[in-house]
C-alpha cells in the first residue's frame, strides 16, 4: 500500500467517504491525500482531515461550536445515568423490602433481574423512534414517562406493585443509553469519537456503583423509599435539562440544505413538531427493521456477544457485594455505602487511562499501517481489560471464600470497575468505526449486550454461589472472560474480511 492515496479517485470527497474509510481504514494525515488534502476541511491545527467532511450549513451539528456539542452531550449523559443506577440500587433496597413484604431474599432479587431485561430490549424501539421522530423528542418523552414510573416505585405498597413498577420503568428509562452513539456520531468527527465515548460511557458504567453507594446511606438514615425519591429527582433533572439545553442533532447529510427541517424554536424541537415537517422523508416500517438489519452483520453479533460475556460479571459482583459485606464481613448499611466508593475510584482510573490510551494506541497503530486506522485496532485495548478483569474476579472469589481482609476485596473490586470502563469504550469505539452508517443501531446493541448480561448474571448468581461457593464461581467467571477474548482475536484476524464480504449496512428510506 502506498503512503499517499491514489489520485485515480474521481474527487477528494470520494476519498474521504466515511463508509469507504470504515471498510479500508481511516486516514487522518493530510499528507496521505493527493495534494496534501487541498480543498478538504481539516482540524484547526491542520494535523487531521475531518471525517466525515462537514457541510456549510450552520444547522449541521458537526459545525456547531465545541461548547454547544459538549453541552448537548452532557444533557444526554445525565439522562443515560439513571437506568443502571436504578437497577443496581435495588440490590441494596431488596434486603429491607424482602423483610417488609415477607418474601425470601432470592425472590426479592427479582427486583434487579426484571428491571434489567426490559431495559436491555427497549433499545430496539427507542432507536426506531429516534430515527423516525427525532432524537430529542424521543429522549424527552421517554424521560417524562420514567418520572412517572419512578414515583410509582417510591410509593409502591406491595411486592407485586413494586415489581410491576420495576418492569415498566425498564421499558422507558433506557433512552439516553440506547441513543448515546447516535448523539456522538451526529456531533463529533472520527478522531474525537474514542474520547467522547470514554466520557459518555463513564457516566453509564459508574452509575451502578453510585446507586448502591448512595442508597446504602439513605437506607441507613431515612428508609428505602427515599432512595427512589432521589432517583425521581435525578430523572426530573434530566428532563429539565432537556427542556433548557437539549437540541436535535438529526441531520441527513445526503439531502441538500433546502430539504432539512427548518429550525425556528428549540422547544418545538423538544416536542418533535419541527422534525415532523420532514417526516414524509422517512419510513416508519424501515425505521423498525433497521436494528434487525444491523444484527445480520457477523462482526456486530460477535462483539455484542463478547460484551455480554464480559460485562455480565461486573454486574454480578455489583449486585452481590452488598450481600457479602453483610453476611461475611458484617458491614452496616453505612459501611456498605463507604465500600461502594471502590466503583467511583475504579471508573475514574478507567476514564483517566482511557482519556489518553485509546487515542495514543490509534496514533501508534496508524504509524505502523501506512497511516490507516482499521476499526479492529480499537479492540486491542480489550486485552488489557481482560487481564485486569480476570485477575480481579479470581481474587474477589478467594477474598470472600476465605474471608480475607476487606481492603483486599476493595482493591480488586476497583480493578474490576476500571477494566469494565476500558472494555466498554473499546467495544463502542469499534461499533462506531466499523459501522458509522448505523451508529444508533449498533449502539443500542451494545446496551442490549450489557442488559442481557446483567439479566443473566443476576438471575443465576445467588443460587450458583450458594451451590458452588464464591471461589469456584468467580474462577469460572474469570475463565469465561478469558475465553470470550477469543472473539476479539477472531475479529482482529478476520473481522475486516468479513465486513468486506458482507458489505455495508444499507438502509433505504
VEXDREN-2710 file (C-alpha; in Angstrom, 1 decimal):
% VEXDREN-2710
k/r/px/py/pz
1/UNK/0.0/0.0/0.0
2/UNK/1.4/3.4/-1.0
3/UNK/1.9/6.1/1.7
4/UNK/-0.1/8.6/-0.4
5/UNK/-3.6/7.7/-1.7
6/UNK/-4.0/7.3/-5.4
7/UNK/-5.3/10.3/-7.4
8/UNK/-7.3/8.0/-9.6
9/UNK/-10.3/8.5/-7.4
10/UNK/-12.9/10.9/-9.0
11/UNK/-12.8/13.5/-6.3
12/UNK/-11.2/14.1/-2.9
13/UNK/-14.7/13.9/-1.3
14/UNK/-15.0/10.4/-2.6
15/UNK/-11.7/9.5/-0.9
16/UNK/-13.0/10.9/2.5
17/UNK/-16.2/8.9/2.1
18/UNK/-16.8/7.7/5.7
19/UNK/-18.2/4.3/4.7
20/UNK/-15.2/3.6/2.5
21/UNK/-12.9/4.6/5.3
22/UNK/-14.7/2.2/7.6
23/UNK/-14.0/-0.6/5.2
24/UNK/-10.4/0.1/4.3
25/UNK/-9.2/2.0/7.3
26/UNK/-9.5/5.7/8.3
27/UNK/-6.8/8.0/7.1
28/UNK/-6.4/11.3/9.1
29/UNK/-3.0/12.5/8.0
30/UNK/-3.4/15.2/5.3
31/UNK/0.0/14.2/3.8
32/UNK/-1.5/10.8/2.8
33/UNK/-4.0/12.5/0.5
34/UNK/-3.4/13.9/-3.0
35/UNK/-2.1/17.5/-2.9
36/UNK/-1.8/17.3/0.9
37/UNK/-5.6/17.2/1.1
38/UNK/-6.0/20.6/-0.6
39/UNK/-9.7/21.6/-0.6
40/UNK/-10.6/19.4/2.3
41/UNK/-11.7/20.5/5.8
42/UNK/-9.0/20.0/8.4
43/UNK/-8.7/20.4/12.1
44/UNK/-7.7/23.9/13.3
45/UNK/-4.1/22.9/13.6
46/UNK/-4.1/21.3/10.2
47/UNK/-2.9/17.9/11.5
48/UNK/-6.0/15.8/10.7
49/UNK/-8.6/15.5/7.9
50/UNK/-12.1/15.8/9.2
51/UNK/-14.1/12.6/8.8
52/UNK/-16.9/13.0/7.7
53/UNK/-16.4/16.2/5.9
54/UNK/-18.8/18.9/7.3
55/UNK/-21.3/20.8/5.2
56/UNK/-21.6/24.6/5.0
57/UNK/-25.0/24.5/6.7
58/UNK/-24.8/26.2/10.2
59/UNK/-27.5/23.7/11.3
60/UNK/-25.2/20.8/10.7
61/UNK/-24.3/19.5/14.2
62/UNK/-20.7/18.8/13.0
63/UNK/-20.0/22.5/12.6
64/UNK/-21.5/23.6/15.9
65/UNK/-19.1/25.2/18.4
66/UNK/-17.5/22.8/20.9
67/UNK/-19.3/24.2/23.9
68/UNK/-22.7/23.6/22.3
69/UNK/-21.8/20.0/21.3
70/UNK/-20.5/19.3/24.8
71/UNK/-23.5/20.8/26.5
72/UNK/-25.9/18.6/24.5
73/UNK/-23.8/15.5/25.2
74/UNK/-23.8/16.4/28.9
75/UNK/-27.6/16.5/28.9
76/UNK/-27.7/13.1/27.2
77/UNK/-25.2/11.7/29.8
78/UNK/-27.4/12.9/32.6
79/UNK/-30.3/11.1/31.1
80/UNK/-28.1/8.0/30.5
81/UNK/-27.0/7.8/34.1
82/UNK/-30.3/6.7/35.9
83/UNK/-31.1/3.3/34.2
84/UNK/-28.2/1.3/35.7
85/UNK/-28.2/3.5/38.8
86/UNK/-31.8/2.4/39.5
87/UNK/-31.1/-1.3/38.6
88/UNK/-28.1/-1.6/40.9
89/UNK/-29.6/0.3/43.9
90/UNK/-32.4/-2.3/44.0
91/UNK/-29.7/-4.8/45.1
92/UNK/-29.4/-2.8/48.4
93/UNK/-33.1/-2.0/48.9
94/UNK/-34.2/-5.6/48.3
95/UNK/-32.8/-6.6/51.6
96/UNK/-35.1/-4.3/53.5
97/UNK/-38.0/-4.8/51.1
98/UNK/-37.9/-8.6/51.4
99/UNK/-38.3/-8.3/55.2
100/UNK/-41.0/-5.7/54.9
101/UNK/-43.1/-7.7/52.4
102/UNK/-42.3/-11.1/53.9
103/UNK/-40.7/-12.6/50.8
104/UNK/-37.5/-14.7/50.5
105/UNK/-34.3/-12.8/49.7
106/UNK/-34.0/-14.8/46.4
107/UNK/-37.4/-13.6/45.4
108/UNK/-36.5/-10.0/46.2
109/UNK/-33.5/-10.3/43.8
110/UNK/-36.1/-10.3/41.0
111/UNK/-36.4/-6.5/41.5
112/UNK/-33.0/-6.3/39.9
113/UNK/-33.4/-9.1/37.3
114/UNK/-36.8/-8.0/35.9
115/UNK/-35.7/-4.4/35.7
116/UNK/-32.7/-5.3/33.5
117/UNK/-34.5/-7.4/30.9
118/UNK/-36.9/-4.8/29.6
119/UNK/-34.1/-2.2/29.8
120/UNK/-32.0/-4.4/27.5
121/UNK/-34.8/-4.9/25.0
122/UNK/-36.0/-1.4/24.9
123/UNK/-33.3/-0.2/22.7
124/UNK/-34.9/-1.7/19.6
125/UNK/-38.0/0.6/19.7
126/UNK/-36.0/3.6/21.2
127/UNK/-33.8/3.7/18.1
128/UNK/-36.8/3.2/15.9
129/UNK/-38.5/6.2/17.4
130/UNK/-35.2/8.2/17.3
131/UNK/-34.7/7.7/13.6
132/UNK/-38.3/8.4/12.8
133/UNK/-39.5/11.1/15.2
134/UNK/-36.1/12.5/16.1
135/UNK/-33.5/12.0/18.9
136/UNK/-34.6/14.9/21.1
137/UNK/-38.4/14.3/21.4
138/UNK/-37.8/10.5/21.9
139/UNK/-35.4/11.3/24.8
140/UNK/-37.8/13.8/26.3
141/UNK/-41.0/11.8/26.2
142/UNK/-39.3/8.6/27.5
143/UNK/-37.7/10.7/30.3
144/UNK/-41.2/12.0/31.2
145/UNK/-42.7/8.5/31.4
146/UNK/-39.7/7.5/33.6
147/UNK/-40.6/10.2/36.0
148/UNK/-44.0/8.6/36.5
149/UNK/-42.5/5.1/36.9
150/UNK/-40.0/6.4/39.5
151/UNK/-42.9/7.9/41.5
152/UNK/-44.7/4.5/41.3
153/UNK/-41.6/2.7/42.7
154/UNK/-41.3/5.2/45.5
155/UNK/-44.9/4.8/46.6
156/UNK/-45.4/1.0/45.9
157/UNK/-47.1/-0.7/48.9
158/UNK/-46.7/-4.4/48.0
159/UNK/-44.2/-6.8/46.4
160/UNK/-46.2/-7.2/43.2
161/UNK/-46.8/-3.4/42.8
162/UNK/-43.1/-2.7/43.1
163/UNK/-42.1/-5.5/40.8
164/UNK/-44.6/-4.1/38.2
165/UNK/-43.1/-0.7/38.6
166/UNK/-39.6/-2.1/38.0
167/UNK/-40.7/-3.8/34.8
168/UNK/-42.4/-0.7/33.4
169/UNK/-39.6/1.5/34.4
170/UNK/-37.2/-0.7/32.5
171/UNK/-39.2/-0.2/29.3
172/UNK/-38.8/3.5/29.3
173/UNK/-35.7/4.5/31.3
174/UNK/-33.0/3.5/28.8
175/UNK/-33.4/6.1/26.0
176/UNK/-30.2/8.0/26.9
177/UNK/-28.2/4.8/27.0
178/UNK/-29.5/3.4/23.7
179/UNK/-29.1/6.7/21.9
180/UNK/-25.6/7.6/23.1
181/UNK/-23.7/6.6/20.0
182/UNK/-26.3/8.4/17.8
183/UNK/-25.6/11.7/19.5
184/UNK/-21.8/11.2/19.4
185/UNK/-21.9/10.3/15.7
186/UNK/-24.2/13.2/14.9
187/UNK/-21.9/15.8/16.5
188/UNK/-18.3/14.7/16.5
189/UNK/-15.7/13.7/13.9
190/UNK/-14.0/10.4/13.7
191/UNK/-10.8/11.5/15.6
192/UNK/-13.0/12.7/18.5
193/UNK/-15.0/9.5/18.9
194/UNK/-12.9/7.5/21.4
195/UNK/-12.6/10.4/23.8
196/UNK/-16.2/11.3/23.7
197/UNK/-17.3/7.7/24.0
198/UNK/-15.0/7.4/27.1
199/UNK/-16.7/10.5/28.6
200/UNK/-20.2/9.3/27.9
201/UNK/-19.7/5.7/28.8
202/UNK/-18.0/6.6/32.1
203/UNK/-21.3/8.1/33.3
204/UNK/-23.1/4.9/32.4
205/UNK/-20.5/2.5/33.9
206/UNK/-20.2/4.5/37.1
207/UNK/-23.9/4.6/37.7
208/UNK/-24.4/1.0/39.0
209/UNK/-21.8/1.8/41.7
210/UNK/-23.2/5.2/42.6
211/UNK/-26.7/3.7/43.0
212/UNK/-25.8/1.2/45.8
213/UNK/-23.4/3.7/47.4
214/UNK/-26.0/6.4/47.9
215/UNK/-28.8/4.0/48.6
216/UNK/-26.9/2.4/51.5
217/UNK/-26.5/5.8/53.2
218/UNK/-30.2/6.6/52.6
219/UNK/-31.5/3.3/53.8
220/UNK/-29.4/3.6/56.9
221/UNK/-30.8/7.1/57.6
222/UNK/-34.3/7.5/56.3
223/UNK/-35.5/4.3/54.8
224/UNK/-35.6/2.7/51.3
225/UNK/-38.4/4.8/49.8
226/UNK/-36.2/8.0/49.8
227/UNK/-33.7/6.2/47.6
228/UNK/-36.4/6.1/44.9
229/UNK/-37.4/9.6/45.6
230/UNK/-33.8/10.6/44.9
231/UNK/-34.0/8.6/41.7
232/UNK/-37.1/10.5/40.8
233/UNK/-35.2/13.8/41.4
234/UNK/-32.3/12.7/39.2
235/UNK/-34.7/11.7/36.3
236/UNK/-36.6/15.0/36.7
237/UNK/-33.3/17.0/36.5
238/UNK/-32.6/15.2/33.2
239/UNK/-36.0/16.1/31.8
240/UNK/-35.5/19.8/32.9
241/UNK/-32.0/19.9/31.2
242/UNK/-33.6/18.6/28.0
243/UNK/-36.1/21.4/28.1
244/UNK/-33.4/24.0/28.9
245/UNK/-30.5/22.9/26.8
246/UNK/-31.5/19.9/24.6
247/UNK/-31.0/20.1/20.9
248/UNK/-32.0/18.0/17.9
249/UNK/-29.0/16.5/16.1
250/UNK/-30.8/14.5/13.4
251/UNK/-29.3/15.7/10.1
252/UNK/-29.5/13.9/6.8
253/UNK/-26.2/14.6/5.1
254/UNK/-27.4/13.0/1.9
255/UNK/-30.0/15.7/1.4
256/UNK/-29.5/19.4/0.4
257/UNK/-29.9/22.2/3.0
258/UNK/-33.3/23.1/1.5
259/UNK/-34.7/19.6/2.4
260/UNK/-33.6/19.7/6.1
261/UNK/-36.3/20.7/8.6
262/UNK/-36.3/24.4/9.4
263/UNK/-35.2/25.4/12.9
264/UNK/-37.4/28.1/14.4
265/UNK/-37.8/27.4/18.1
266/UNK/-35.9/24.9/20.2
267/UNK/-39.0/24.0/22.4
268/UNK/-40.8/22.9/19.2
269/UNK/-37.9/20.5/18.5
270/UNK/-38.1/19.2/22.1
271/UNK/-41.8/18.3/21.3
272/UNK/-40.9/16.9/17.9
273/UNK/-43.0/19.4/16.0
274/UNK/-40.3/20.8/13.7
275/UNK/-38.9/17.3/12.9
276/UNK/-42.4/16.2/11.9
277/UNK/-42.4/18.6/9.0
278/UNK/-39.9/16.3/7.2
279/UNK/-41.4/13.1/8.4
280/UNK/-42.5/12.1/4.9
281/UNK/-38.8/11.7/4.0
282/UNK/-38.7/8.7/6.5
283/UNK/-40.5/5.4/6.5
284/UNK/-41.7/4.1/9.9
285/UNK/-41.5/0.5/8.8
286/UNK/-37.9/0.9/7.6
287/UNK/-37.1/2.5/10.9
288/UNK/-38.5/-0.5/12.7
289/UNK/-36.4/-3.0/10.8
290/UNK/-33.1/-1.0/10.9
291/UNK/-31.9/-2.6/14.2
292/UNK/-32.6/-6.1/12.8
293/UNK/-30.7/-5.4/9.6
294/UNK/-27.7/-4.4/11.7
295/UNK/-27.9/-7.8/13.6
296/UNK/-27.3/-9.6/10.3
297/UNK/-23.7/-8.5/10.3
298/UNK/-21.4/-11.1/11.9
299/UNK/-19.0/-8.7/13.5
300/UNK/-21.8/-6.9/15.2
301/UNK/-23.3/-10.1/16.5
302/UNK/-19.9/-11.3/17.7
303/UNK/-18.8/-8.2/19.5
304/UNK/-22.3/-7.9/21.2
305/UNK/-21.8/-11.4/22.4
306/UNK/-18.4/-10.6/23.7
307/UNK/-19.6/-7.6/25.5
308/UNK/-22.4/-9.5/27.2
309/UNK/-19.9/-12.2/28.4
310/UNK/-17.6/-9.5/29.7
311/UNK/-19.9/-7.1/31.3
312/UNK/-22.3/-9.6/33.0
313/UNK/-19.7/-10.5/35.7
314/UNK/-19.2/-6.8/36.6
315/UNK/-22.9/-6.7/37.3
316/UNK/-22.8/-10.0/39.2
317/UNK/-20.1/-8.6/41.5
318/UNK/-22.0/-5.3/41.9
319/UNK/-25.3/-6.8/43.0
320/UNK/-23.9/-9.4/45.3
321/UNK/-21.2/-7.4/47.0
322/UNK/-23.7/-5.9/49.5
323/UNK/-24.7/-9.5/50.5
324/UNK/-21.1/-10.5/51.0
325/UNK/-20.4/-7.4/53.1
326/UNK/-23.4/-8.0/55.2
327/UNK/-23.1/-11.8/55.7
328/UNK/-19.3/-12.3/55.6
329/UNK/-17.9/-9.0/56.9
330/UNK/-20.9/-7.9/59.0
331/UNK/-20.9/-4.3/57.5
332/UNK/-23.7/-1.9/58.4
333/UNK/-25.7/-0.1/55.7
334/UNK/-23.4/2.9/56.2
335/UNK/-20.3/0.7/55.9
336/UNK/-21.7/-0.7/52.6
337/UNK/-22.1/2.8/51.3
338/UNK/-18.5/3.7/52.1
339/UNK/-17.3/0.4/50.5
340/UNK/-19.0/1.2/47.2
341/UNK/-16.6/4.1/46.7
342/UNK/-14.5/1.4/45.0
343/UNK/-16.6/1.8/41.9
344/UNK/-16.2/5.5/41.8
345/UNK/-12.4/5.2/42.1
346/UNK/-12.2/2.4/39.6
347/UNK/-14.3/4.2/37.0
348/UNK/-12.2/7.3/37.5
349/UNK/-9.0/5.4/36.9
350/UNK/-10.5/3.7/33.9
351/UNK/-11.7/7.0/32.5
352/UNK/-8.3/8.7/33.2
353/UNK/-6.3/5.9/31.5
354/UNK/-8.8/5.8/28.6
355/UNK/-8.6/9.5/28.1
356/UNK/-5.1/9.1/26.5
357/UNK/-4.8/5.3/26.0
358/UNK/-7.3/4.9/23.1
359/UNK/-6.1/7.9/21.1
360/UNK/-2.4/7.0/21.8
361/UNK/-2.9/3.5/20.6
362/UNK/-4.7/4.8/17.5
363/UNK/-1.8/7.0/16.6
364/UNK/0.7/4.2/17.2
365/UNK/-1.3/1.8/15.0
366/UNK/-1.6/4.3/12.2
367/UNK/2.2/4.8/12.3
368/UNK/2.7/1.1/11.6
369/UNK/-0.1/0.7/9.0
370/UNK/0.6/3.4/6.3
371/UNK/-1.4/5.9/8.2
372/UNK/-4.6/3.9/8.4
373/UNK/-6.6/3.0/11.5
374/UNK/-8.7/-0.1/11.0
375/UNK/-11.8/-0.4/13.2
376/UNK/-10.4/-3.7/14.6
377/UNK/-7.5/-1.8/16.0
378/UNK/-9.8/-0.4/18.7
379/UNK/-10.2/-3.9/20.1
380/UNK/-6.6/-4.3/21.1
381/UNK/-7.1/-2.4/24.3
382/UNK/-9.5/-5.1/25.3
383/UNK/-6.6/-7.5/26.1
384/UNK/-5.6/-5.1/28.9
385/UNK/-9.1/-5.1/30.3
386/UNK/-9.4/-8.9/30.0
387/UNK/-6.3/-9.4/32.2
388/UNK/-7.5/-6.9/34.8
389/UNK/-11.0/-8.3/34.9
390/UNK/-9.9/-12.0/35.1
391/UNK/-7.4/-11.3/37.9
392/UNK/-9.9/-9.2/39.8
393/UNK/-12.6/-11.9/39.6
394/UNK/-10.3/-14.6/40.9
395/UNK/-9.1/-12.6/43.8
396/UNK/-12.7/-11.4/44.7
397/UNK/-13.8/-15.0/44.9
398/UNK/-10.9/-16.0/47.1
399/UNK/-11.4/-13.0/49.3
400/UNK/-15.0/-13.9/50.1
401/UNK/-14.4/-17.6/50.2
402/UNK/-11.5/-17.4/52.7
403/UNK/-12.6/-14.1/54.4
404/UNK/-9.5/-12.1/53.5
405/UNK/-9.2/-8.6/54.8
406/UNK/-11.9/-6.4/53.2
407/UNK/-9.5/-3.9/51.8
408/UNK/-8.0/-6.6/49.6
409/UNK/-11.6/-7.1/48.3
410/UNK/-12.0/-3.3/47.8
411/UNK/-8.7/-3.1/45.7
412/UNK/-9.7/-5.8/43.3
413/UNK/-13.3/-4.6/43.0
414/UNK/-11.8/-1.3/42.0
415/UNK/-9.7/-3.1/39.4
416/UNK/-12.9/-4.8/38.0
417/UNK/-14.7/-1.4/37.7
418/UNK/-11.8/0.2/35.8
419/UNK/-11.4/-2.8/33.5
420/UNK/-15.2/-2.6/32.7
421/UNK/-14.9/1.0/31.5
422/UNK/-11.8/0.4/29.4
423/UNK/-13.5/-2.5/27.6
424/UNK/-16.8/-0.6/27.2
425/UNK/-15.1/2.3/25.5
426/UNK/-13.1/-0.1/23.2
427/UNK/-16.3/-2.0/22.2
428/UNK/-18.3/1.1/21.4
429/UNK/-15.4/2.7/19.5
430/UNK/-15.3/-0.4/17.4
431/UNK/-19.0/-0.4/16.8
432/UNK/-18.9/3.2/15.6
433/UNK/-15.7/2.9/13.5
434/UNK/-16.9/-0.3/11.8
435/UNK/-20.5/0.8/11.0
436/UNK/-20.8/4.6/11.2
437/UNK/-23.9/4.5/9.0
438/UNK/-25.7/2.5/11.7
439/UNK/-24.5/4.4/14.9
440/UNK/-27.8/4.1/16.7
441/UNK/-28.4/0.5/15.7
442/UNK/-25.1/-0.8/16.8
443/UNK/-25.1/1.5/19.9
444/UNK/-28.3/0.0/21.1
445/UNK/-26.9/-3.5/20.6
446/UNK/-24.1/-2.5/23.0
447/UNK/-26.8/-1.6/25.5
448/UNK/-28.5/-4.9/24.7
449/UNK/-25.4/-6.9/25.4
450/UNK/-24.9/-5.0/28.7
451/UNK/-28.5/-5.5/29.7
452/UNK/-28.8/-9.2/28.8
453/UNK/-25.5/-9.9/30.5
454/UNK/-26.8/-8.2/33.6
455/UNK/-30.1/-10.1/33.5
456/UNK/-28.4/-13.4/33.0
457/UNK/-25.8/-12.9/35.8
458/UNK/-28.3/-11.6/38.4
459/UNK/-30.7/-14.5/37.6
460/UNK/-28.1/-17.2/38.2
461/UNK/-25.7/-15.6/40.6
462/UNK/-27.3/-16.1/44.0
463/UNK/-28.2/-19.9/43.6
464/UNK/-24.9/-20.5/41.9
465/UNK/-23.0/-19.0/44.8
466/UNK/-25.0/-21.0/47.3
467/UNK/-24.2/-24.2/45.4
468/UNK/-20.6/-23.8/44.4
469/UNK/-19.1/-21.1/46.7
470/UNK/-17.5/-17.8/45.7
471/UNK/-14.0/-19.0/44.8
472/UNK/-15.3/-21.6/42.3
473/UNK/-18.0/-19.3/40.9
474/UNK/-15.7/-16.3/40.3
475/UNK/-13.0/-18.5/39.0
476/UNK/-15.3/-19.9/36.4
477/UNK/-16.4/-16.3/35.5
478/UNK/-12.8/-15.3/35.1
479/UNK/-12.4/-18.2/32.7
480/UNK/-15.4/-17.1/30.7
481/UNK/-13.9/-13.6/30.4
482/UNK/-10.6/-15.0/29.1
483/UNK/-12.4/-17.4/26.7
484/UNK/-14.5/-14.5/25.4
485/UNK/-11.4/-12.7/24.4
486/UNK/-11.1/-15.4/21.6
487/UNK/-13.9/-13.5/19.9
488/UNK/-11.7/-10.4/19.8
489/UNK/-8.8/-12.4/18.4
490/UNK/-11.0/-13.8/15.7
491/UNK/-12.3/-10.3/14.8
492/UNK/-8.8/-8.9/14.6
493/UNK/-7.7/-11.6/12.2
494/UNK/-10.9/-11.9/10.1
495/UNK/-13.2/-9.0/11.0
496/UNK/-12.2/-6.8/8.1
497/UNK/-12.5/-9.6/5.6
498/UNK/-16.0/-10.5/6.9
499/UNK/-17.1/-6.8/6.8
500/UNK/-15.9/-6.5/3.2
501/UNK/-17.6/-9.8/2.2
502/UNK/-20.9/-8.8/3.9
503/UNK/-20.8/-5.2/2.7
504/UNK/-22.1/-2.1/4.4
505/UNK/-25.3/-1.8/6.4
506/UNK/-27.7/-0.4/3.8
507/UNK/-30.8/1.4/4.9
508/UNK/-33.2/2.6/2.2
509/UNK/-35.5/5.4/3.1
END
